[in-house]
């Protein structure tokens, strides 16, 4: 937003270029106007400061919805406080509420990827078009459509929204669900890495570290998640990698000086059969997302049985299958 190729520093003309102080999170223009940067990951930073204008980027991806509420409480300076929100139109509660006010105190404008296609790198265009063109999710990502629930999808957004919480309790058990990619090429799927926790009969999604990378890179991310969240177990699908998945994680953990416990799972049932009981737990209000996980929630709410199941969703299903459907199995540290 500030230092990027299309950020404030790049688009301001030389005669009106502001001075940016990163350590103070402050931008000052020659005429004395001052802007302060905040992160949506720390809503309490916005508790107290007041503003006249604000730019909220990728609002639909903010992990903590209350950051928007804190921002709104501070919009109390000047005669006409205004906010511009630029975002992919994921159907989160805040986005739906804002769109519903179009023509009242909100003005909605849209632009598709194709309106900017000549400014995008060739490989990016090829990859994005190959991934999304002709798909329902592509209507959101490419054409800026606000999608409702996908007919036939197991998950419903309002179930996720109703179960969303700000913080997780002290969890009794934490599992890292892993859906490893087969290859690490540019066209490879991501490796799903979702951190799931449990207390009593309630489950919690507490982190999503899914990435595209080499086996060493995703294994490092898995081990870091294991350490950061003080996890009890790593549950990894081994249909594609077999023993190699476990070997890669254990070798990486050993090199990092970390002991890990791993359970390999082979998918003997269809994806629908595996996912359905987990989606039912969401519907029953027994699984909560701690904050917002846009990519995971998109995959959950757009996947229809019969399609290839996506990485984040699969990792989430593996994690909660272990936590919520398998009881409390014993395990040994590596």
C-alpha positions as CSV (number, residue, x, y, z in Angstrom):
1,X,0.0,0.0,0.0
2,X,2.9,2.4,0.7
3,X,6.1,1.0,-0.9
4,X,4.7,-1.3,-3.5
5,X,4.9,-0.7,-7.3
6,X,1.5,0.9,-7.2
7,X,1.8,2.1,-3.6
8,X,1.4,5.7,-2.3
9,X,5.1,6.5,-2.7
10,X,5.1,5.4,-6.4
11,X,1.9,7.2,-7.5
12,X,2.4,10.5,-5.8
13,X,4.1,13.1,-8.1
14,X,7.6,14.3,-7.2
15,X,6.3,17.7,-6.1
16,X,3.9,16.1,-3.6
17,X,5.8,13.0,-2.6
18,X,5.3,12.2,1.1
19,X,7.9,11.3,3.6
20,X,7.5,7.7,5.0
21,X,8.8,6.7,8.5
22,X,8.2,2.9,8.7
23,X,9.2,2.7,12.4
24,X,6.6,5.2,13.3
25,X,4.1,3.8,10.7
26,X,3.6,7.4,9.5
27,X,3.4,9.1,6.1
28,X,3.7,12.9,6.0
29,X,2.9,15.0,2.9
30,X,4.5,18.4,2.2
31,X,1.2,20.2,3.1
32,X,1.2,18.7,6.5
33,X,-1.3,15.9,6.0
34,X,-0.4,12.8,8.0
35,X,-1.5,9.2,7.5
36,X,-0.8,6.3,9.9
37,X,-0.6,2.7,8.9
38,X,-2.2,-0.1,10.9
39,X,-2.5,-3.9,10.5
40,X,-5.8,-5.7,10.6
41,X,-4.1,-8.4,12.7
42,X,-3.9,-6.1,15.7
43,X,-7.4,-4.6,16.2
44,X,-6.5,-3.0,19.5
45,X,-4.1,-0.6,17.7
46,X,-7.2,1.1,16.3
47,X,-8.8,1.5,19.7
48,X,-8.5,5.2,20.4
49,X,-7.0,6.8,17.3
50,X,-9.4,9.0,15.3
51,X,-9.4,9.7,11.6
52,X,-11.0,11.6,8.8
53,X,-10.2,9.3,5.9
54,X,-9.1,5.7,5.8
55,X,-8.1,3.1,3.2
56,X,-8.9,-0.5,4.1
57,X,-7.1,-2.9,1.7
58,X,-8.3,-6.5,1.2
59,X,-11.0,-6.1,3.8
60,X,-12.5,-9.5,3.1
61,X,-9.2,-11.1,4.1
62,X,-8.8,-9.4,7.5
63,X,-8.4,-12.1,10.0
64,X,-10.2,-10.3,12.8
65,X,-13.5,-8.7,11.8
66,X,-13.5,-6.5,14.9
67,X,-10.6,-4.5,13.3
68,X,-13.2,-3.0,11.0
69,X,-15.4,-2.2,14.0
70,X,-12.5,-0.4,15.8
71,X,-11.8,1.5,12.6
72,X,-15.4,2.7,12.3
73,X,-15.4,3.9,15.9
74,X,-12.4,6.1,15.1
75,X,-14.0,7.7,12.0
76,X,-15.1,10.9,13.8
77,X,-12.9,13.7,12.6
78,X,-13.9,16.4,10.0
79,X,-17.2,17.2,8.4
80,X,-17.4,14.1,6.2
81,X,-15.4,11.0,7.4
82,X,-14.9,8.5,4.5
83,X,-13.5,5.1,4.0
84,X,-12.4,3.3,0.8
85,X,-12.2,-0.4,0.9
86,X,-10.5,-2.3,-1.9
87,X,-10.9,-6.0,-1.8
88,X,-11.7,-9.3,-3.5
89,X,-15.4,-9.6,-2.9
90,X,-15.5,-12.7,-0.7
91,X,-19.0,-13.0,0.8
92,X,-18.0,-12.3,4.4
93,X,-20.5,-10.6,6.8
94,X,-18.9,-7.2,6.5
95,X,-18.7,-7.3,2.7
96,X,-22.3,-8.5,2.4
97,X,-23.4,-5.7,4.8
98,X,-21.6,-3.0,2.8
99,X,-22.9,-4.2,-0.6
100,X,-26.4,-4.2,0.8
101,X,-26.0,-0.5,1.6
102,X,-25.0,0.4,-2.0
103,X,-26.9,3.5,-3.0
104,X,-27.4,4.6,0.6
105,X,-24.2,5.6,2.4
106,X,-22.0,3.2,0.3
107,X,-20.9,3.3,-3.3
108,X,-19.9,0.0,-4.9
109,X,-17.6,0.0,-7.9
110,X,-16.2,-3.2,-9.6
111,X,-13.4,-4.0,-11.9
112,X,-12.4,-7.3,-13.5
113,X,-8.9,-8.7,-13.9
114,X,-9.3,-8.3,-17.7
115,X,-9.6,-4.5,-17.4
116,X,-6.0,-4.5,-16.1
117,X,-4.7,-7.5,-18.2
118,X,-2.2,-5.5,-20.2
119,X,-0.3,-4.5,-17.0
120,X,0.1,-8.0,-15.7
121,X,3.0,-10.3,-16.3
122,X,2.6,-13.1,-18.8
123,X,3.2,-16.0,-16.5
124,X,0.8,-14.5,-14.0
125,X,-1.9,-14.2,-16.6
126,X,-1.3,-17.8,-17.8
127,X,-1.4,-19.3,-14.3
128,X,-4.4,-17.3,-13.0
129,X,-6.5,-17.8,-16.2
130,X,-5.6,-21.5,-16.3
131,X,-6.6,-21.9,-12.6
132,X,-9.8,-19.8,-12.5
133,X,-11.2,-19.2,-16.0
134,X,-14.5,-21.0,-16.5
135,X,-14.9,-21.8,-12.8
136,X,-17.4,-20.5,-10.3
137,X,-14.6,-19.2,-8.1
138,X,-13.2,-17.4,-11.1
139,X,-16.3,-15.3,-11.1
140,X,-15.1,-14.0,-7.8
141,X,-11.4,-13.8,-8.4
142,X,-11.5,-12.6,-12.0
143,X,-14.8,-10.8,-12.4
144,X,-15.4,-9.4,-8.9
145,X,-18.7,-11.1,-8.4
146,X,-20.0,-11.5,-4.9
147,X,-20.9,-15.2,-4.8
148,X,-23.5,-16.8,-2.6
149,X,-23.2,-20.4,-1.4
150,X,-22.4,-22.9,-4.1
151,X,-25.3,-25.2,-4.7
152,X,-24.4,-28.7,-3.5
153,X,-21.5,-27.5,-1.3
154,X,-21.1,-29.2,2.0
155,X,-20.2,-26.1,3.9
156,X,-22.4,-23.0,4.3
157,X,-20.8,-19.6,5.0
158,X,-23.3,-18.7,7.7
159,X,-22.4,-21.8,9.7
160,X,-18.7,-20.7,9.6
161,X,-19.7,-17.1,10.4
162,X,-22.0,-18.1,13.3
163,X,-19.2,-20.1,14.8
164,X,-16.4,-17.6,14.4
165,X,-14.6,-16.5,17.6
166,X,-12.0,-13.9,18.4
167,X,-9.7,-16.1,20.5
168,X,-9.3,-19.8,21.3
169,X,-9.5,-21.2,24.8
170,X,-6.6,-23.2,26.3
171,X,-6.8,-26.2,24.0
172,X,-6.4,-29.7,25.3
173,X,-5.1,-31.1,22.1
174,X,-3.6,-29.6,18.9
175,X,-3.1,-31.4,15.5
176,X,-1.5,-30.1,12.4
177,X,-3.4,-31.4,9.3
178,X,-1.2,-31.8,6.2
179,X,-2.3,-32.5,2.6
180,X,1.1,-32.7,0.8
181,X,1.5,-31.6,-2.8
182,X,2.7,-34.3,-5.2
183,X,5.3,-32.0,-6.9
184,X,6.9,-28.6,-6.3
185,X,6.6,-27.3,-9.9
186,X,5.1,-23.9,-10.8
187,X,1.9,-25.7,-11.7
188,X,1.8,-27.8,-8.5
189,X,-1.0,-27.7,-5.9
190,X,-0.3,-26.1,-2.6
191,X,0.5,-28.2,0.4
192,X,-2.4,-27.8,2.8
193,X,-1.2,-27.0,6.4
194,X,-4.0,-26.3,8.8
195,X,-3.7,-26.1,12.6
196,X,-6.7,-27.6,14.4
197,X,-7.4,-27.6,18.2
198,X,-9.9,-29.1,20.6
199,X,-11.3,-28.5,24.0
200,X,-14.1,-30.8,25.2
201,X,-16.3,-31.4,22.2
202,X,-15.5,-28.1,20.5
203,X,-13.0,-27.7,17.7
204,X,-11.1,-24.7,16.6
205,X,-9.2,-23.7,13.5
206,X,-6.3,-21.6,14.9
207,X,-3.9,-21.2,11.9
208,X,-3.5,-21.8,8.2
209,X,0.1,-22.1,6.9
210,X,-0.7,-23.6,3.5
211,X,2.0,-22.8,0.8
212,X,3.4,-23.7,-2.5
213,X,7.0,-24.9,-2.2
214,X,9.5,-27.7,-2.2
215,X,9.2,-30.6,0.2
216,X,11.8,-29.0,2.4
217,X,9.9,-25.7,2.4
218,X,6.5,-27.2,3.3
219,X,8.1,-29.6,5.8
220,X,9.7,-26.6,7.5
221,X,6.4,-24.8,7.7
222,X,4.8,-27.9,9.2
223,X,7.5,-28.2,11.9
224,X,7.3,-24.5,12.7
225,X,3.6,-24.7,13.1
226,X,4.1,-27.8,15.3
227,X,6.4,-25.8,17.6
228,X,4.6,-22.5,17.5
229,X,1.3,-24.0,18.5
230,X,2.7,-26.7,20.8
231,X,1.0,-29.3,18.8
232,X,0.6,-32.9,19.9
233,X,0.5,-34.6,16.5
234,X,1.0,-34.1,12.8
235,X,-1.6,-35.9,10.7
236,X,-0.5,-36.3,7.0
237,X,-2.2,-37.9,4.0
238,X,0.2,-40.4,2.4
239,X,-1.7,-41.5,-0.7
240,X,0.7,-39.7,-3.0
241,X,3.9,-39.6,-1.1
242,X,3.7,-42.7,1.0
243,X,6.6,-43.0,3.5
244,X,8.4,-40.1,1.8
245,X,6.0,-37.6,3.5
246,X,6.9,-38.9,7.0
247,X,10.6,-39.2,6.1
248,X,10.7,-35.6,4.9
249,X,9.0,-34.1,8.0
250,X,11.1,-36.2,10.4
251,X,14.3,-35.3,8.6
252,X,13.5,-31.6,8.6
253,X,12.4,-31.8,12.3
254,X,15.7,-33.5,13.2
255,X,17.7,-30.9,11.4
256,X,15.8,-28.2,13.3
257,X,16.4,-30.0,16.6
258,X,12.7,-30.7,17.1
259,X,11.0,-33.9,18.2
260,X,7.7,-34.5,16.4
261,X,4.9,-37.1,16.5
262,X,3.5,-38.0,13.1
263,X,0.5,-40.1,12.0
264,X,0.2,-41.1,8.4
265,X,-3.3,-41.6,7.0
266,X,-4.2,-43.3,3.8
267,X,-7.5,-42.2,2.3
268,X,-9.5,-45.4,2.0
269,X,-12.9,-43.6,1.7
270,X,-14.1,-41.1,-0.9
271,X,-13.6,-37.4,-0.3
272,X,-17.3,-36.8,0.3
273,X,-17.5,-39.5,2.9
274,X,-14.5,-38.0,4.7
275,X,-15.7,-34.4,4.5
276,X,-19.4,-34.9,5.3
277,X,-19.0,-35.6,9.1
278,X,-16.7,-32.6,9.5
279,X,-19.1,-30.3,7.6
280,X,-21.9,-31.6,9.9
281,X,-19.8,-30.6,13.0
282,X,-19.7,-27.1,11.6
283,X,-23.5,-27.1,11.1
284,X,-23.9,-28.3,14.7
285,X,-21.8,-25.3,15.8
286,X,-19.0,-27.5,17.2
287,X,-16.2,-26.1,15.1
288,X,-15.1,-22.5,15.3
289,X,-12.7,-20.4,13.2
290,X,-10.4,-18.2,15.4
291,X,-10.5,-15.2,13.1
292,X,-10.9,-15.3,9.4
293,X,-9.3,-17.7,6.9
294,X,-10.5,-16.5,3.5
295,X,-8.8,-19.1,1.2
296,X,-9.8,-22.0,3.4
297,X,-13.3,-20.8,3.7
298,X,-13.6,-20.2,0.0
299,X,-12.5,-23.8,-0.6
300,X,-14.9,-25.2,1.9
301,X,-17.9,-23.2,0.6
302,X,-17.2,-23.8,-3.1
303,X,-16.2,-27.4,-3.1
304,X,-18.9,-29.7,-4.5
305,X,-18.6,-33.5,-4.2
306,X,-17.2,-34.9,-7.4
307,X,-14.7,-32.1,-7.8
308,X,-11.1,-32.4,-6.9
309,X,-10.9,-31.6,-3.2
310,X,-8.6,-28.6,-2.5
311,X,-5.5,-28.7,-0.3
312,X,-6.6,-26.4,2.7
313,X,-10.0,-28.1,3.0
314,X,-8.4,-31.6,2.9
315,X,-5.9,-30.6,5.6
316,X,-8.7,-29.2,7.8
317,X,-10.7,-32.4,7.3
318,X,-7.7,-34.6,8.3
319,X,-7.1,-32.5,11.4
320,X,-10.6,-32.6,12.7
321,X,-11.1,-36.2,11.8
322,X,-8.3,-37.0,14.1
323,X,-9.5,-34.6,16.8
324,X,-13.2,-35.0,16.7
325,X,-13.9,-38.5,15.3
326,X,-11.0,-40.6,16.4
327,X,-11.3,-40.2,20.2
328,X,-8.1,-39.5,22.1
329,X,-5.5,-42.0,20.7
330,X,-2.2,-42.4,22.4
331,X,1.0,-41.4,20.6
332,X,4.7,-41.4,21.2
333,X,7.2,-38.7,20.6
334,X,9.7,-39.3,17.9
